[in-house]
Amino acid sequence: MKNRLFLNIRKTCARVADLAVSVKINRAFLDEYAASLPIEIALNTVMDTDNHFCDDSEATLAYFLCLDSINFGSGYFSQLDLEPGKNGYFTVASRLKNDFIRRGGYTANFLQQVTVQECCEIFRQNPANCTAFELMTFFAQAWRDLGNLLVQEFSGNWVNLIKSANCSASTLAEILLRMPFYRDYFPYCGEEVLLLKRAQITASDLNIAFSGRGFGFFEDIEELTIFADNLVPHVLRTDGLLSYCKELSDAISSGQILRSGSNEEIELRACAIHAVELLRETFASRGISVTSQGLDYLLWNRGQSRTYDLAPTHTTRCVYY
């Protein structure tokens, strides 16, 4: 039986897609779009080791749990001091990797006591930059929450946390949802919509980093949806699978910040999730079995191409992506 958490993400996002006013899925384009995608990328996910720490098993586990606890801030990235040639995410991942190596890893006690100033130093941000300082404040709180969870429930031990998930991505997500910044769900037209980008991507990152073995083995990994952020909807819109109403298009083009939890922001993320579910079904009808996790990997990496820099992604400042 499929897990209820992932079913609820799919169910609530499908409902948003049916009711959406500002975002539409171009269903007639599904077959053509599927045929155009290099599906082998989705079928062969590989972790980037230039920007991510991938070494000793327990240290790698700790690194990705730390990274995904702060895997947000896309709405702030344009105002950060970035590594030359790197986007916001890879700047955060690589600077964390460097500090992680320098310190010999992070302990739960370190995370419990981490300060905003330390985060500014780790990620090389100027505390006088108000926007960067705000994000570093959120990073510090996210790490303190993680440290407290580790100490209070898992004896401060990274391995205890992952073992308690019992090889289940959904159970790991439920554990992470004990921390406020993972609670990526919102009311929409009278019902709650589950998006859960970071609660899901943690299992995905571990799965890819460990090649589906050891700390990366999850029996239900194929049940993950995509990890709805600002980039994958942008890729789907640029490619023609999603379309936005004029008001939303104009707001994004002019750089307006969309409020987290607004109808428009929920619609573009939820419609992206549902569109990829329809895309996965399209591949299945062609005899190609691909997971939504794999399609997210394909689409997110596709978004690194300069083709997708010609128009801006939507901007939302929040702790969810």
C-alpha positions in Angstrom: 0.0 0.0 0.0 1.4 3.4 -0.9 2.2 5.7 1.9 -0.5 8.1 3.1 1.9 11.1 3.4 3.0 10.9 -0.2 -0.6 10.1 -1.4 -1.8 13.3 0.4 0.8 15.4 -1.4 -0.3 14.0 -4.7 -4.0 14.3 -3.9 -3.9 17.9 -2.5 -1.7 19.1 -5.4 -4.0 17.5 -7.9 -6.9 19.4 -6.3 -5.0 22.7 -6.6 -4.3 22.0 -10.3 -8.0 21.5 -10.9 -8.9 24.7 -9.1 -6.0 26.9 -10.1 -6.7 30.3 -11.5 -3.2 31.7 -12.1 -1.4 28.6 -13.3 -2.4 25.9 -15.9 -0.9 22.6 -17.0 -0.8 22.3 -20.8 -1.9 18.7 -20.8 -2.0 18.5 -24.6 1.8 19.1 -24.6 2.6 16.1 -22.3 3.4 13.6 -25.1 5.6 16.0 -27.0 7.4 17.2 -23.9 8.1 13.7 -22.8 9.6 12.8 -26.2 11.9 15.8 -26.0 13.4 15.1 -22.6 16.8 13.2 -22.2 15.2 10.6 -19.9 18.4 8.7 -19.3 19.4 11.6 -17.0 16.4 10.9 -14.8 17.2 7.1 -14.8 20.9 7.6 -13.7 21.0 10.1 -10.8 24.5 10.9 -9.6 25.6 13.1 -6.7 27.8 16.0 -7.5 30.9 15.6 -5.4 32.6 18.9 -6.3 30.1 20.9 -4.2 29.0 18.2 -1.8 30.8 16.3 1.0 30.8 12.6 0.1 33.4 10.6 2.1 33.1 8.7 5.3 29.6 7.2 5.6 28.6 8.7 9.0 30.1 12.1 8.2 28.3 12.1 4.8 25.1 11.3 6.6 25.6 14.3 9.0 26.6 16.6 6.1 23.4 16.0 4.1 21.2 16.2 7.2 22.8 19.6 8.0 22.7 20.8 4.4 19.0 19.9 3.9 18.0 21.5 7.1 19.1 24.8 5.5 18.3 23.9 1.9 16.2 27.0 1.5 16.7 30.7 0.7 16.3 30.9 -3.1 14.4 34.2 -2.6 17.5 35.7 -0.9 20.2 34.3 -3.2 20.4 37.3 -5.5 21.5 39.5 -2.6 24.2 37.1 -1.3 27.9 37.0 -1.8 28.2 34.0 -4.1 31.1 31.9 -5.3 32.2 32.9 -8.8 30.3 30.8 -11.3 28.1 29.2 -8.8 24.4 29.7 -8.0 23.1 30.2 -4.5 22.5 26.5 -3.7 26.0 25.4 -4.8 27.5 28.3 -2.9 25.8 27.2 0.3 26.6 23.5 -0.3 30.3 24.0 -1.2 31.0 26.5 1.6 29.3 24.1 4.1 31.5 21.3 2.7 34.6 23.3 3.2 33.7 24.2 6.8 32.6 20.7 7.5 36.0 19.4 6.5 37.8 22.1 8.4 36.0 21.3 11.6 36.0 17.5 11.1 32.3 17.4 11.0 29.5 18.9 13.1 28.2 17.6 16.4 24.6 18.0 17.8 26.0 20.2 20.6 27.7 22.5 18.0 24.4 22.9 16.2 22.5 23.6 19.4 24.7 26.5 20.2 25.4 27.9 16.7 25.1 31.6 16.3 24.1 33.9 13.4 27.6 35.3 13.4 29.0 31.8 13.0 26.7 31.2 10.1 27.8 34.4 8.5 31.4 33.2 8.8 30.7 29.7 7.5 28.8 30.9 4.5 31.0 34.1 4.1 28.2 36.6 4.3 28.6 40.2 5.4 26.4 40.7 8.5 25.9 44.3 7.5 23.9 43.0 4.5 20.4 43.0 6.0 19.1 40.4 3.5 22.0 38.0 4.0 21.8 38.5 7.8 18.1 37.6 7.8 18.8 34.4 5.9 21.7 33.5 8.2 19.4 34.1 11.2 17.1 31.4 9.7 20.0 29.1 9.0 21.1 29.4 12.7 17.6 28.7 13.9 17.3 25.7 11.6 20.5 24.2 12.9 19.6 24.8 16.5 16.3 23.0 15.9 18.2 20.1 14.3 20.7 20.0 17.2 17.9 20.0 19.7 16.0 17.2 17.9 19.2 15.1 17.8 19.9 15.6 21.5 16.4 15.3 22.8 15.3 12.3 20.7 18.3 10.5 19.3 21.0 10.8 22.0 22.8 13.4 19.8 23.6 10.7 17.3 23.1 11.0 13.5 23.0 7.3 13.0 20.2 6.9 15.6 18.1 9.4 13.7 18.4 7.6 10.3 18.0 4.2 11.8 14.7 5.3 13.4 13.4 6.0 9.9 13.4 2.2 9.4 14.4 2.5 5.7 11.3 4.6 5.0 11.5 8.0 3.2 8.0 8.8 4.6 9.1 8.0 8.2 12.1 10.2 7.8 9.9 13.0 6.5 7.6 12.6 9.6 10.7 12.8 11.8 11.8 16.0 10.1 8.4 17.5 10.4 8.9 17.7 14.1 11.0 20.8 13.3 8.9 23.9 12.3 10.9 24.9 9.2 10.0 21.6 7.5 6.2 22.2 7.8 5.7 23.2 4.2 1.9 23.0 4.0 -0.7 25.7 3.5 -4.5 26.3 3.3 -5.9 26.7 -0.2 -9.6 27.0 -0.9 -10.6 25.6 2.4 -8.2 22.6 2.5 -4.6 22.0 3.4 -2.1 21.5 0.6 1.0 19.5 1.3 4.2 20.4 -0.6 7.0 19.3 1.7 10.0 20.1 -0.5 12.7 19.7 2.1 11.1 16.8 4.1 11.2 14.8 0.9 14.5 15.9 -0.6 16.5 14.8 2.4 15.7 11.1 1.7 16.4 11.8 -2.0 19.8 13.3 -1.4 20.8 10.5 0.9 19.5 8.0 -1.6 21.6 9.5 -4.4 24.7 10.2 -2.3 24.8 6.5 -1.1 23.7 5.0 -4.4 20.6 3.5 -2.8 22.6 1.5 -0.2 23.3 1.8 3.5 22.1 5.2 4.9 20.6 5.9 1.4 18.3 2.8 1.2 14.6 3.6 1.5 12.0 1.0 0.5 9.5 3.7 -0.6 11.9 6.0 -2.4 9.9 5.6 -5.6 6.9 7.2 -3.9 8.5 10.7 -3.5 7.1 13.5 -5.5 9.2 16.3 -7.0 10.6 18.8 -4.6 8.7 21.9 -5.5 10.8 25.0 -5.4 11.3 28.1 -7.6 13.4 26.5 -10.3 11.4 23.4 -11.4 8.2 25.4 -12.0 10.3 27.9 -14.0 11.7 25.1 -16.2 8.3 23.7 -16.8 6.9 27.1 -17.7 9.9 28.0 -20.0 9.5 24.6 -21.7 5.8 25.1 -22.2 4.2 22.6 -19.9 3.0 25.2 -17.4 1.5 28.6 -18.3 0.8 31.6 -16.0 -1.9 34.2 -16.2 -0.8 37.7 -17.3 -0.9 39.2 -13.8 1.4 36.5 -12.3 3.7 36.6 -15.3 4.0 40.4 -15.0 4.6 40.1 -11.2 7.4 37.6 -11.7 9.0 39.6 -14.6 9.0 42.8 -12.5 10.7 41.0 -9.6 7.8 41.2 -7.2 8.2 39.0 -4.2 5.4 36.4 -4.0 4.2 35.8 -0.4 4.8 32.3 0.9 1.4 30.6 1.1 -0.3 33.0 -1.3 -2.7 31.4 -3.8 -0.4 32.2 -6.7 2.7 30.7 -5.0 0.8 27.6 -3.9 -0.6 27.1 -7.4 2.7 27.3 -9.3 4.4 24.9 -6.9 1.4 22.5 -6.6 0.8 22.5 -10.4 4.5 21.7 -10.9 4.1 18.7 -8.7 1.0 17.5 -10.5 2.4 18.2 -13.9 5.4 15.9 -13.2 3.0 13.2 -12.0 1.2 13.5 -15.3 4.6 13.4 -17.1 5.6 10.3 -15.2 2.3 8.6 -16.2 3.1 9.7 -19.8 6.4 7.9 -19.7 4.8 4.8 -18.1 2.3 4.7 -21.1 5.4 4.5 -23.3 6.8 1.6 -21.3 9.4 3.8 -19.5 9.4 3.4 -15.7 10.8 6.6 -14.1 10.3 8.1 -10.7 9.2 11.6 -9.8 12.5 11.8 -7.9 14.4 11.1 -11.1 12.3 13.6 -13.1 13.0 16.3 -10.5 16.8 15.5 -10.8 16.5 15.9 -14.6 14.4 19.1 -14.5 16.4 20.8 -11.7 19.7 20.2 -13.5 18.1 21.2 -16.8 17.4 24.5 -15.1 21.2 25.2 -14.7 21.4 25.8 -18.4 21.7 29.5 -19.4 18.6 29.1 -21.5 16.6 29.4 -18.3 18.4 32.6 -17.2 16.7 34.6 -19.9 13.6 35.1 -17.7 13.5 35.3 -13.9 12.1 32.6 -11.6 9.5 33.6 -9.1 10.9 35.0 -5.9 9.6 34.0 -2.5 11.5 34.5 0.8 10.7 31.6 3.1 12.3 28.7 4.9 10.7 26.0 2.6 12.9 26.4 -0.6 
